[in-house]
Structure formats: C-alpha cells, structure tokens
C-alpha cells in the first residue's frame, strides 16, 4: 500500500488501544427488569455501538476515544420488544438509536444527541434476521430488518431466489439499514437502489405501527413506504419489509475496456446508459484508480462492463455496448461469457459481485480490490494514511465542470492539510440522465491530528459538491456528518413538512436525534407507546 501510494509508513505501524484500556463513562440509565434480559451494558457492546465506519470513526476508535457512547445496548427479539423499548425510552427521556450493521459512514448510528436526553439506547436489530415468507408467484419475500446480505440470500436460495442488491457493505449491512439510508447496490444500471426492490415497509413508532399496503404500485397519494425510505431511524424503527426478489442469473458476459482518457470513457458510459441496454456492471475507473485497484499502469481509464440475465443469453447485448465503447476509443483484449452459468457461490456466501460473469484479468483484479476494501481500509490508521470517500450525482451536461471543481477542491484541501494527496474517481452508477461519481481521497496523516485533517477535507469537498450543483449524497445517507449540507440542499417547505411528520409520530423526539434532522427534545417524559402497537 505504501509503495503504491508513495506515503504511509509500514515500518512504524501504530497499535490500536486494546479494549481493556478503554474507559467509558458510567451508564446513566438502567433498563427496567422486564427489559433487562435483552439489554447489555458491557464495555464491548457499548464501545462497538458508539460509532460507525467512517474514517473519523475508525481513527477515534483506534485511539480508544469514544466521545458518545450508548448507555444501553438492546437486542429486541421482535416487534413487541421494539415497542416496549420505545415506550421505556419515552418514559425515561432517553434517545433511541436504531442500529443495523453499524456500517454508516456519515455518523448515522453515533449516539451524539445533544444534552436534552437522560441517556441513549442503541437498539440493535441483529436478532431479527429471518425471511418470514416467500411469494413465489409474485416474486417477493418478507424479510426481517436485522438480516444482513448473506443471511437474506442464504435463506432465499432455498426457494430458488435472490435479492439483487449488493452494496459494498453487503456482508455486514442489513435490510433495515438499506431502507433507512436509501442504499445503492453494486449494479450500475437498472434496478440497483433499495428503492427499486421495496414493495412495502413496516416500522414501529412511539405512536403505533407504520405500515404500507403490499402492492406493486399505487397512486393513492404520497407513498407511506417512500417516506420511510431514507428516514434514517428518525420516523420509526423499521422491523420488516416485503422485497422484490428474482431468479439467480444463468447467463453472463463481461469485458474490461480501456480508454485513452477518463473523459472519453465518460462519453462512452453516457451513451451506453442512454441506449436502453442496461448493463449490470458499467463502472468507469479513472486512470489513477485503475492503477491502484485493477493493475493498470496509470495511462488509461478502465470500464468494467458486464451483462447478466436469468432467462436469456446476453453476449449480444455486450457486443452492442462494446460497439458504443469502440466509437469513443475503447479497446479490450477479450470478452468472457457463460451460458447457463453455475450460481456465483461467493456472492451467495460472503462477497459482493465486482463484475458479473467470468471477467477479464483487469476486471477480476478490480473485483477483488472492491471486495477487500472494507477490510483494507482498517489498516489506514495504523500506517498513517487518511482516507475519505464521498459520492454524489449530477446530470451529464453538468458533469465535466462538476468533476473538475469537486476533484480540484478535494485535492487542494488535502494538499493544504497533508502536504500531498491522491484523488481517485469512478463512475459508480450510470443513469440515462447522469452519473453518480464516487471519489476517494488518500493523503498522509499527521499522527494525532487526523480528525482535524479529515474534517477540513470533508468540509471542502462537501462545499464544492453543492456549489457545483450535485447532491450531498447519492447512497451514503445524510446522518450527522452531511446534515448541514442536506439542510442547504432541501427546500424550506419540505424541511418543515419533514419535521412535521416526525413530530406526529415521535412527539418527544427520541428517535435518532441529530441524524437527518437537528435534535429536538420536546420536554418531560412521554406517555409511553401509542395505540396500535401489536406484534406482527
């Protein structure tokens, strides 16, 4: 890593602070006797629920610095437990933080709620992991919110189905977390966001059950499940959802296409995205990322291109996309295709698909790097490397200027703070009307000052994203880290409507205060759970 980046010290690795040296504040709350069996106050549970997985989270945990720690970690076994926990939190004046896989990179699960609460309770859905029902006729499954990606597909496999949603955090992140954060999957076009797979959602709120009717579509006013999508635990604790599931792919074809420049590759992706071909993989890596993660020499951008289908051969679709790529200077060494392919066992077991089908060596290298990254990044604090990732979405016409402004601002800020930096970009998603660029900033850290360096880079990049017309997040959610820019991005009447919705279902402001919305403590103990809370 240090050899490729040109910075970071592999000979002076810093050791993390061991857990037995971590000192946490004494809990301010004690669970009532009827909930004690599902609650924990051990140092491990409290520390491991104190943060997510952003670089700032990693460096603070690495140093044993836990600024905001839950007083209680609760693991409900079902909706009845969730309702009881919310009732207790309301009565006690405690904040309730829904917790899935803990993979938030935007401060979404950190119990940073301000001073208006008697304590914080992290509600970990990790015991609610079942696929409750599979409708093979309609192609849908009812899944509990605590189920992580491998658990979902392992259970669906017994019914000959799969959920075609593979975020990079797939091994650890959960159904409820995907819905609460409007997560994006790995597939670059077509159905890929969790929005595309949600048929209905059910959540427990302090004022009753929030559930949308299970339908393929409805025009009956604003959709109840669409408001829960992206709500980040502020409107209710998502407990289960009906999700659209599919037959596993049996046909795949792929290629790795080189372009003389990132701009040329961008034009090819734009044309492919608007062609109606809808490739499963259409990720364009700039030359620097291609060199770092796919074995390139830094002279060419790389397009990881692939198609898959459950029911028909797809090599013809790949040929059409390659013809478009060739028109923009694209070159490739070989294509790979399979008919009636065996299931991708890595996908069903523990990994995420980097390139559908048996990919070319360059695409396979990138797939391997993509799968390893959630693990590899954990060594950055030890070797003195700062890493920040951020993403956005922008229309095709505005992208060239956007890319220049945003990458330049991130690079300038990192150089000011760190002396030097590498900024990488890939087009992670491709829509007919625009891409979702994903940026990575890597820079040498000053030991002990990493948080301040990271904050400065984050601010500069976020300011540039909004100034250039993009969204503050395409799929990483808002959390606490993005909230200032989210408030700037949203229209004021919409913000008022969102706060009104929260006040209706959470009048005492106990649900994940500070994420998505500023913490608002309505005052004294609440009256307990409202009507309509029944186990499903």
C-alpha positions as CSV (number, residue, x, y, z in Angstrom):
1,X,0.0,0.0,0.0
2,X,2.7,2.5,1.0
3,X,4.7,1.6,-2.2
4,X,1.8,2.3,-4.4
5,X,0.6,5.5,-2.7
6,X,4.1,6.9,-2.0
7,X,3.2,7.7,1.6
8,X,2.3,5.9,4.8
9,X,4.9,4.1,6.9
10,X,4.7,0.3,7.0
11,X,7.7,0.2,9.3
12,X,6.1,2.3,12.0
13,X,2.7,0.8,12.4
14,X,0.7,2.1,15.3
15,X,-1.1,-0.4,17.5
16,X,-4.8,0.2,18.4
17,X,-5.7,0.9,22.0
18,X,-6.8,-2.5,23.4
19,X,-10.3,-2.7,24.8
20,X,-9.1,-3.4,28.4
21,X,-7.5,0.1,28.4
22,X,-10.7,1.8,27.2
23,X,-12.5,3.7,30.0
24,X,-16.1,4.6,29.3
25,X,-18.4,6.9,31.4
26,X,-20.7,5.1,33.8
27,X,-24.2,4.4,32.3
28,X,-26.8,7.0,33.1
29,X,-29.6,4.5,32.6
30,X,-30.6,1.1,33.9
31,X,-33.1,-1.0,32.0
32,X,-36.2,-1.9,33.8
33,X,-36.5,-5.5,35.0
34,X,-38.8,-6.6,32.2
35,X,-36.3,-5.5,29.6
36,X,-33.1,-6.5,31.4
37,X,-32.9,-9.8,29.5
38,X,-32.4,-8.1,26.1
39,X,-30.2,-5.3,27.3
40,X,-26.4,-5.1,27.8
41,X,-24.1,-2.6,29.4
42,X,-20.7,-4.4,28.8
43,X,-17.8,-2.3,27.7
44,X,-17.6,-4.2,24.4
45,X,-21.2,-3.7,23.5
46,X,-21.2,-0.1,24.4
47,X,-18.0,0.7,22.6
48,X,-18.8,-1.2,19.5
49,X,-22.2,0.6,19.2
50,X,-20.6,4.1,19.7
51,X,-19.6,4.7,16.1
52,X,-20.0,3.7,12.5
53,X,-17.3,3.1,9.9
54,X,-16.2,6.5,8.5
55,X,-12.5,7.3,8.7
56,X,-13.2,9.6,11.6
57,X,-15.0,6.8,13.4
58,X,-12.1,4.4,12.7
59,X,-9.3,6.7,13.9
60,X,-11.2,7.6,17.1
61,X,-11.9,4.0,17.9
62,X,-8.4,3.1,17.0
63,X,-7.1,5.5,19.7
64,X,-9.7,4.5,22.2
65,X,-11.6,7.8,22.0
66,X,-15.3,7.2,22.4
67,X,-16.9,10.7,22.6
68,X,-20.5,9.5,22.6
69,X,-21.3,6.1,24.0
70,X,-24.8,4.4,24.4
71,X,-25.8,3.8,28.0
72,X,-27.6,0.6,27.0
73,X,-27.4,-1.7,24.0
74,X,-30.7,-3.5,23.5
75,X,-31.3,-6.5,21.2
76,X,-35.1,-6.9,20.6
77,X,-36.3,-10.3,19.5
78,X,-39.4,-9.0,17.7
79,X,-41.7,-6.0,17.4
80,X,-43.2,-6.5,20.9
81,X,-39.7,-5.9,22.3
82,X,-39.1,-2.9,20.0
83,X,-42.4,-1.3,21.1
84,X,-41.5,-1.9,24.8
85,X,-38.1,-0.3,24.3
86,X,-39.6,2.8,22.7
87,X,-42.1,3.1,25.5
88,X,-39.3,2.9,28.1
89,X,-37.2,5.4,26.2
90,X,-40.1,7.8,26.0
91,X,-40.9,7.5,29.7
92,X,-37.2,7.8,30.7
93,X,-36.5,10.7,28.4
94,X,-33.8,8.7,26.6
95,X,-32.8,8.8,22.9
96,X,-33.3,5.6,20.9
97,X,-30.8,4.9,18.1
98,X,-31.8,2.1,15.7
99,X,-28.7,0.0,14.8
100,X,-28.3,-2.4,11.9
101,X,-24.9,-3.5,10.8
102,X,-23.1,-0.4,12.1
103,X,-21.7,0.4,8.6
104,X,-22.7,4.0,8.5
105,X,-20.0,6.3,7.1
106,X,-21.9,9.5,7.9
107,X,-22.4,9.4,11.7
108,X,-25.8,7.8,11.4
109,X,-25.5,5.5,14.4
110,X,-23.3,7.5,16.8
111,X,-25.3,8.5,19.9
112,X,-24.4,12.2,19.5
113,X,-27.8,13.6,20.6
114,X,-27.0,16.8,22.5
115,X,-27.7,17.5,26.1
116,X,-31.5,17.2,26.2
117,X,-31.7,13.5,27.0
118,X,-31.4,11.4,30.1
119,X,-29.3,8.8,28.2
120,X,-29.1,6.8,24.9
121,X,-30.2,3.3,24.0
122,X,-28.8,1.6,20.9
123,X,-31.5,-0.7,19.5
124,X,-29.6,-3.4,17.7
125,X,-31.9,-5.4,15.3
126,X,-29.3,-8.2,15.0
127,X,-31.6,-11.0,16.3
128,X,-34.3,-10.2,13.8
129,X,-32.8,-12.0,10.7
130,X,-35.5,-14.3,9.3
131,X,-37.0,-14.5,5.8
132,X,-40.6,-14.9,7.1
133,X,-42.3,-15.6,3.8
134,X,-41.6,-16.1,0.1
135,X,-44.2,-15.4,-2.5
136,X,-43.0,-17.4,-5.5
137,X,-46.0,-16.3,-7.6
138,X,-45.4,-12.5,-7.3
139,X,-41.7,-12.8,-6.8
140,X,-41.4,-11.2,-3.3
141,X,-40.2,-12.0,0.2
142,X,-41.0,-10.8,3.6
143,X,-37.7,-10.2,5.5
144,X,-36.9,-9.0,9.0
145,X,-34.9,-5.8,9.2
146,X,-31.9,-7.2,11.0
147,X,-31.0,-9.6,8.3
148,X,-27.6,-8.9,6.6
149,X,-27.0,-9.6,2.9
150,X,-25.6,-13.2,3.3
151,X,-28.4,-14.2,5.6
152,X,-31.0,-12.9,3.2
153,X,-29.7,-14.7,0.1
154,X,-28.8,-17.9,2.0
155,X,-32.5,-18.2,3.0
156,X,-33.8,-17.1,-0.4
157,X,-31.6,-19.7,-2.1
158,X,-33.8,-22.5,-0.7
159,X,-36.6,-21.0,-2.7
160,X,-34.6,-20.5,-5.9
161,X,-34.5,-16.8,-5.5
162,X,-32.0,-14.0,-4.8
163,X,-32.2,-10.3,-3.8
164,X,-30.3,-8.4,-6.5
165,X,-29.0,-5.7,-4.1
166,X,-25.3,-5.7,-3.3
167,X,-23.8,-2.6,-1.6
168,X,-20.1,-2.8,-0.8
169,X,-21.0,-3.3,2.8
170,X,-23.3,-6.2,1.9
171,X,-21.7,-8.8,4.2
172,X,-22.5,-6.7,7.3
173,X,-25.2,-4.1,6.4
174,X,-28.9,-5.0,6.9
175,X,-32.3,-4.8,5.2
176,X,-33.4,-2.2,7.7
177,X,-30.3,-0.2,7.2
178,X,-30.6,-0.3,3.4
179,X,-34.1,1.0,3.6
180,X,-33.4,3.7,6.2
181,X,-30.5,5.0,4.2
182,X,-31.8,4.5,0.7
183,X,-28.8,2.4,-0.1
184,X,-27.4,1.8,-3.5
185,X,-26.4,-1.7,-4.7
186,X,-23.5,-2.7,-6.7
187,X,-25.2,-2.9,-10.1
188,X,-24.5,0.2,-12.1
189,X,-27.8,0.5,-14.1
190,X,-31.3,-0.8,-14.0
191,X,-32.8,-1.9,-10.6
192,X,-30.0,-1.3,-8.1
193,X,-31.1,1.1,-5.3
194,X,-33.1,-0.5,-2.5
195,X,-36.0,1.8,-3.5
196,X,-36.4,-0.4,-6.6
197,X,-36.9,-3.5,-4.5
198,X,-39.2,-2.3,-1.8
199,X,-42.8,-3.5,-2.1
200,X,-43.9,-2.4,1.4
201,X,-42.3,-1.5,4.7
202,X,-43.3,-1.9,8.4
203,X,-41.9,0.1,11.3
204,X,-42.7,0.6,15.0
205,X,-43.0,4.3,16.1
206,X,-43.8,5.7,19.5
207,X,-47.3,6.3,18.2
208,X,-48.1,2.9,16.7
209,X,-47.3,0.8,13.7
210,X,-46.4,2.4,10.4
211,X,-47.1,0.0,7.5
212,X,-47.7,0.4,3.8
213,X,-50.1,-1.9,1.9
214,X,-48.3,-4.5,-0.1
215,X,-48.8,-3.5,-3.8
216,X,-46.8,-3.4,-7.0
217,X,-47.6,0.3,-7.3
218,X,-50.2,2.8,-6.1
219,X,-51.3,6.3,-7.0
220,X,-53.1,6.9,-3.7
221,X,-51.3,10.0,-2.5
222,X,-47.8,10.2,-1.2
223,X,-46.5,6.7,-0.5
224,X,-46.0,5.7,3.1
225,X,-43.1,3.5,2.4
226,X,-41.3,6.1,0.4
227,X,-41.2,8.4,3.4
228,X,-39.6,5.7,5.5
229,X,-37.1,5.2,2.7
230,X,-34.2,7.4,3.7
231,X,-35.7,8.3,7.1
232,X,-32.5,7.1,8.9
233,X,-34.4,5.9,12.0
234,X,-36.0,9.3,12.8
235,X,-39.5,8.3,12.0
236,X,-39.6,4.7,13.3
237,X,-37.7,1.5,13.8
238,X,-38.0,-0.5,10.6
239,X,-38.8,-4.1,11.5
240,X,-39.6,-5.9,8.3
241,X,-40.2,-5.3,4.6
242,X,-41.6,-7.1,1.5
243,X,-38.8,-7.0,-1.1
244,X,-38.9,-7.9,-4.8
245,X,-36.7,-11.0,-5.4
246,X,-35.5,-12.6,-8.6
247,X,-34.2,-15.9,-10.0
248,X,-30.4,-16.0,-9.9
249,X,-28.7,-15.2,-13.2
250,X,-27.8,-18.0,-15.5
251,X,-26.2,-16.1,-18.3
252,X,-23.3,-13.6,-18.0
253,X,-20.9,-11.8,-20.3
254,X,-18.3,-9.2,-19.5
255,X,-15.3,-7.2,-20.7
256,X,-12.7,-4.7,-19.4
257,X,-12.5,-1.7,-21.8
258,X,-9.6,0.7,-21.8
259,X,-10.0,4.4,-22.8
260,X,-7.3,6.9,-23.6
261,X,-8.8,9.3,-21.0
262,X,-11.5,9.5,-18.3
263,X,-13.4,12.0,-20.5
264,X,-13.5,9.6,-23.4
265,X,-14.7,6.8,-21.1
266,X,-17.4,9.1,-19.6
267,X,-18.8,9.8,-23.1
268,X,-19.0,6.1,-23.7
269,X,-20.8,5.5,-20.4
270,X,-23.2,8.3,-21.2
271,X,-24.1,6.7,-24.5
272,X,-24.4,3.2,-23.1
273,X,-26.6,4.5,-20.2
274,X,-29.0,6.1,-22.6
275,X,-29.1,3.2,-25.0
276,X,-31.6,1.0,-23.2
277,X,-29.1,-1.9,-22.8
278,X,-29.0,-1.6,-19.0
279,X,-25.7,-3.5,-18.3
280,X,-25.4,-5.0,-14.8
281,X,-21.8,-3.6,-14.5
282,X,-20.9,-0.3,-16.0
283,X,-18.3,1.2,-13.7
284,X,-15.7,3.6,-15.1
285,X,-12.4,3.9,-13.2
286,X,-10.2,6.9,-13.8
287,X,-6.5,6.1,-14.6
288,X,-5.4,6.6,-11.0
289,X,-8.0,4.2,-9.6
290,X,-7.4,1.7,-12.4
291,X,-3.7,1.7,-11.4
292,X,-4.4,1.3,-7.7
293,X,-7.1,-1.3,-7.8
294,X,-7.1,-3.1,-11.2
295,X,-3.4,-3.4,-12.1
296,X,-3.3,-0.6,-14.7
297,X,-0.2,1.4,-15.5
298,X,-1.9,4.8,-14.9
299,X,-2.2,5.6,-18.6
300,X,-5.8,4.5,-19.3
301,X,-9.3,4.7,-17.8
302,X,-11.0,1.3,-17.3
303,X,-14.6,0.4,-17.9
304,X,-15.8,-2.7,-16.1
305,X,-18.7,-3.7,-18.3
306,X,-21.0,-6.8,-17.9
307,X,-24.4,-8.1,-18.5
308,X,-26.4,-10.9,-16.9
309,X,-29.8,-12.5,-17.1
310,X,-31.8,-15.3,-15.6
311,X,-33.5,-16.2,-18.8
312,X,-31.6,-15.4,-22.0
313,X,-28.1,-15.2,-23.4
314,X,-26.5,-11.7,-23.1
315,X,-23.5,-11.8,-25.3
316,X,-25.4,-9.9,-28.0
317,X,-26.1,-7.1,-25.5
318,X,-22.4,-7.0,-24.6
319,X,-21.5,-6.7,-28.3
320,X,-23.8,-3.8,-28.8
321,X,-22.3,-2.0,-25.7
322,X,-18.7,-2.7,-26.9
323,X,-19.6,-1.2,-30.3
324,X,-20.5,2.0,-28.5
325,X,-17.3,1.9,-26.5
326,X,-15.2,1.4,-29.6
327,X,-16.8,4.6,-31.1
328,X,-15.2,6.5,-28.2
329,X,-11.7,5.0,-28.5
330,X,-12.3,1.9,-26.2
331,X,-10.2,-1.2,-26.6
332,X,-10.3,-4.5,-24.9
333,X,-8.3,-7.8,-25.1
334,X,-11.1,-10.3,-24.7
335,X,-14.7,-10.9,-23.6
336,X,-16.0,-13.5,-21.3
337,X,-19.4,-15.1,-21.4
338,X,-21.2,-18.0,-20.0
339,X,-24.5,-19.7,-20.8
340,X,-26.4,-21.4,-18.0
341,X,-23.7,-20.4,-15.6
342,X,-23.4,-22.0,-12.2
343,X,-24.5,-19.8,-9.4
344,X,-21.9,-17.3,-8.1
345,X,-21.2,-19.1,-4.8
346,X,-19.0,-16.2,-3.5
347,X,-22.0,-13.9,-3.9
348,X,-24.4,-16.2,-2.0
349,X,-21.8,-16.8,0.7
350,X,-20.0,-13.7,1.7
351,X,-18.9,-11.4,-1.1
352,X,-20.3,-8.7,-3.5
353,X,-20.1,-9.1,-7.2
354,X,-17.5,-6.9,-8.8
355,X,-18.1,-7.8,-12.4
356,X,-20.8,-10.2,-13.5
357,X,-19.6,-13.4,-15.0
358,X,-16.1,-14.7,-15.5
359,X,-14.3,-11.3,-16.0
360,X,-11.1,-10.4,-17.8
361,X,-8.0,-10.2,-15.5
362,X,-8.2,-6.4,-15.1
363,X,-11.9,-6.6,-14.1
364,X,-11.2,-9.5,-11.8
365,X,-8.4,-7.5,-10.1
366,X,-10.8,-4.7,-9.5
367,X,-13.5,-7.0,-8.2
368,X,-11.0,-8.4,-5.7
369,X,-9.9,-4.9,-4.6
370,X,-13.6,-3.8,-4.3
371,X,-14.4,-6.8,-2.1
372,X,-11.3,-6.3,0.1
373,X,-11.7,-2.5,0.6
374,X,-13.9,-2.6,3.7
375,X,-11.2,-4.7,5.4
376,X,-8.1,-3.0,3.9
377,X,-9.2,0.5,4.9
378,X,-9.0,-0.6,8.6
379,X,-5.2,-0.6,8.3
380,X,-5.1,3.1,7.3
381,X,-5.0,4.5,10.9
382,X,-2.1,2.1,11.8
383,X,0.1,3.2,8.9
384,X,-0.7,6.9,9.0
385,X,-2.9,7.3,5.9
386,X,-6.0,9.4,5.8
387,X,-8.8,8.1,3.6
388,X,-12.1,9.9,2.8
389,X,-14.7,8.7,0.4
390,X,-17.7,10.8,-0.8
391,X,-20.1,10.5,-3.7
392,X,-22.8,12.5,-5.5
393,X,-25.0,12.5,-8.6
394,X,-25.2,15.1,-11.3
395,X,-26.7,15.4,-14.8
396,X,-24.5,14.6,-17.8
397,X,-24.4,18.1,-19.1
398,X,-23.0,19.4,-15.8
399,X,-20.6,16.6,-15.0
400,X,-17.4,17.8,-16.7
401,X,-17.4,21.1,-14.8
402,X,-18.6,19.4,-11.6
403,X,-15.8,16.8,-11.8
404,X,-13.2,19.5,-12.3
405,X,-14.4,21.6,-9.5
406,X,-15.0,18.9,-6.9
407,X,-11.9,16.8,-7.5
408,X,-9.8,20.1,-7.5
409,X,-11.4,21.3,-4.2
410,X,-10.8,17.9,-2.5
411,X,-7.2,17.8,-3.8
412,X,-6.4,21.4,-2.8
413,X,-7.8,20.8,0.7
414,X,-5.9,17.6,1.2
415,X,-2.6,19.1,0.0
416,X,-3.1,22.1,2.4
417,X,-3.7,19.8,5.3
418,X,-1.4,16.9,4.5
419,X,1.3,18.2,2.0
420,X,0.3,15.8,-0.7
421,X,-2.7,13.7,-1.8
422,X,-4.1,11.3,-4.3
423,X,-7.7,11.8,-5.5
424,X,-9.4,8.9,-7.4
425,X,-12.8,8.9,-9.1
426,X,-15.0,6.2,-10.6
427,X,-18.5,6.5,-12.1
428,X,-20.2,4.1,-9.7
429,X,-23.7,4.3,-11.2
430,X,-24.9,5.4,-14.6
431,X,-28.4,6.7,-15.2
432,X,-29.8,7.8,-18.6
433,X,-29.7,11.4,-17.4
434,X,-26.5,11.5,-15.4
435,X,-23.7,9.6,-13.4
436,X,-23.1,9.1,-9.7
437,X,-19.3,9.8,-9.3
438,X,-17.5,8.3,-6.3
439,X,-14.4,10.0,-5.0
440,X,-11.6,8.7,-2.8
441,X,-9.0,11.0,-1.2
442,X,-5.9,9.4,0.2
443,X,-3.3,11.5,2.0
444,X,-0.5,11.2,4.6
445,X,-1.7,11.8,8.2
446,X,-0.1,13.8,10.9
447,X,-0.3,11.4,13.9
448,X,-2.7,12.8,16.4
449,X,-4.2,15.4,14.1
450,X,-6.1,13.0,11.7
451,X,-9.6,14.1,12.8
452,X,-8.9,17.8,12.1
453,X,-7.3,16.9,8.7
454,X,-10.3,14.8,7.8
455,X,-12.7,17.5,8.9
456,X,-11.1,20.1,6.6
457,X,-11.1,17.8,3.6
458,X,-14.7,16.8,4.2
459,X,-15.9,20.4,4.5
460,X,-14.1,21.5,1.3
461,X,-15.4,18.5,-0.7
462,X,-18.9,18.9,0.6
463,X,-19.0,22.7,-0.1
464,X,-17.7,22.0,-3.7
465,X,-20.3,19.3,-4.3
466,X,-23.2,21.6,-3.5
467,X,-21.7,24.7,-5.2
468,X,-21.3,22.6,-8.4
469,X,-25.0,21.5,-8.4
470,X,-24.7,18.0,-7.1
471,X,-26.4,16.2,-4.2
472,X,-24.6,15.9,-0.9
473,X,-25.1,12.1,-1.1
474,X,-26.2,9.6,-3.7
475,X,-26.1,6.5,-1.5
476,X,-24.2,7.1,1.8
477,X,-27.1,8.8,3.5
478,X,-27.2,12.0,5.5
479,X,-26.5,11.0,9.1
480,X,-25.0,13.7,11.3
481,X,-21.9,14.4,9.1
482,X,-23.9,15.5,6.0
483,X,-26.8,17.3,7.8
484,X,-25.5,20.9,7.3
485,X,-25.3,20.4,3.6
486,X,-28.6,18.5,3.4
487,X,-30.4,21.4,5.1
488,X,-28.9,23.7,2.5
489,X,-29.9,21.4,-0.4
490,X,-33.5,20.9,0.7
491,X,-36.3,23.3,0.0
492,X,-37.5,25.0,3.2
493,X,-41.2,23.9,2.9
494,X,-40.0,20.3,2.5
495,X,-37.9,20.6,5.6
496,X,-40.9,21.9,7.5
497,X,-43.0,19.0,6.3
498,X,-40.4,16.5,7.3
499,X,-40.2,18.0,10.8
500,X,-44.0,17.9,11.0
501,X,-44.1,14.2,10.1
502,X,-41.5,13.5,12.8
503,X,-43.5,15.5,15.4
504,X,-46.6,13.5,14.6
505,X,-45.1,10.0,15.1
506,X,-42.3,11.0,17.6
507,X,-43.6,13.9,19.6
508,X,-40.9,13.7,22.2
509,X,-38.0,13.5,19.7
510,X,-36.5,10.3,20.9
511,X,-35.8,8.6,17.6
512,X,-32.1,9.0,16.4
513,X,-31.9,12.7,17.3
514,X,-29.3,14.6,15.2
515,X,-29.4,12.3,12.2
516,X,-31.1,13.8,9.2
517,X,-32.8,16.4,11.5
518,X,-31.5,18.5,14.4
519,X,-32.1,17.0,17.8
520,X,-35.3,18.5,19.3
521,X,-36.2,17.4,22.8
522,X,-39.9,18.2,23.4
523,X,-39.6,18.1,27.2
524,X,-40.5,15.8,30.0
525,X,-41.3,12.1,30.0
526,X,-43.7,10.9,27.4
527,X,-46.9,8.9,27.9
528,X,-45.5,5.7,26.6
529,X,-46.4,3.8,23.4
530,X,-49.4,4.9,21.5
531,X,-52.3,2.8,20.3
532,X,-52.0,0.1,17.6
533,X,-48.6,-1.4,18.7
534,X,-49.1,-5.1,18.2
535,X,-46.6,-7.8,17.3
536,X,-47.0,-8.8,13.6
